[in-house]
């Protein structure tokens, strides 16, 4: 059976700080205040997932296709940007356990293909 963090093992302060850093960096300026409020709600990931094109700053969006959209290709693309391979799963629907830390490769494998969306943060959300 897979180990998932219990509420007492989750550092909510660190998750919130990383999620707020993500919002401050990657969400378009005119939507940041709204998403800073939404990070405290259970439907934050769902809201983000359904509004990606309107919410995420297009300067940071990368469309991956073909081999790049497979786990190895995603990992390779990320490693071109950062050497950090320690990921934090912030949330998602059902399959993702908030606050869970894992290697980036494992996080990609776990979240890829789930249509509900998930947020995997590296570098403290920056």
Steps between C-alpha positions, in 0.01 A plus 500: 500500500628844404588746775317830491569783741260543786373853568757533780782411257405762242672835529205712392697821549763386249234381254313831523822698462603299193151527351491875559845531339363305202204741474726805531732372228283318247148643524423808289521817706129592486395155635759465779292642783210265420730196489677600823157467661417177315812317624321465833203322341465130425408567136815705424651236267170442323454876448855534371470195275183626330635851440865438410506700178346806666698472824856393423737761361570395142868594539537186714274262310664228296296271280648152490410263220612166369787346696525814717156427647604157629646466851864487384448799269333705775780417741762594239324832428482587871865411557595757235347764731593377849722243665250454782348155491316519833131563436211588727149398400276786598172342412266362246188292498496153650837355408729773632575532869582860594836560657651183370867539408651274240757492224390697193505189282255325734276808515481514120417130476232533767329809360536460125182399327262596778248732343411664832827690521769515762759755606857387545731770635876522475736768630249611763244589233733738321 
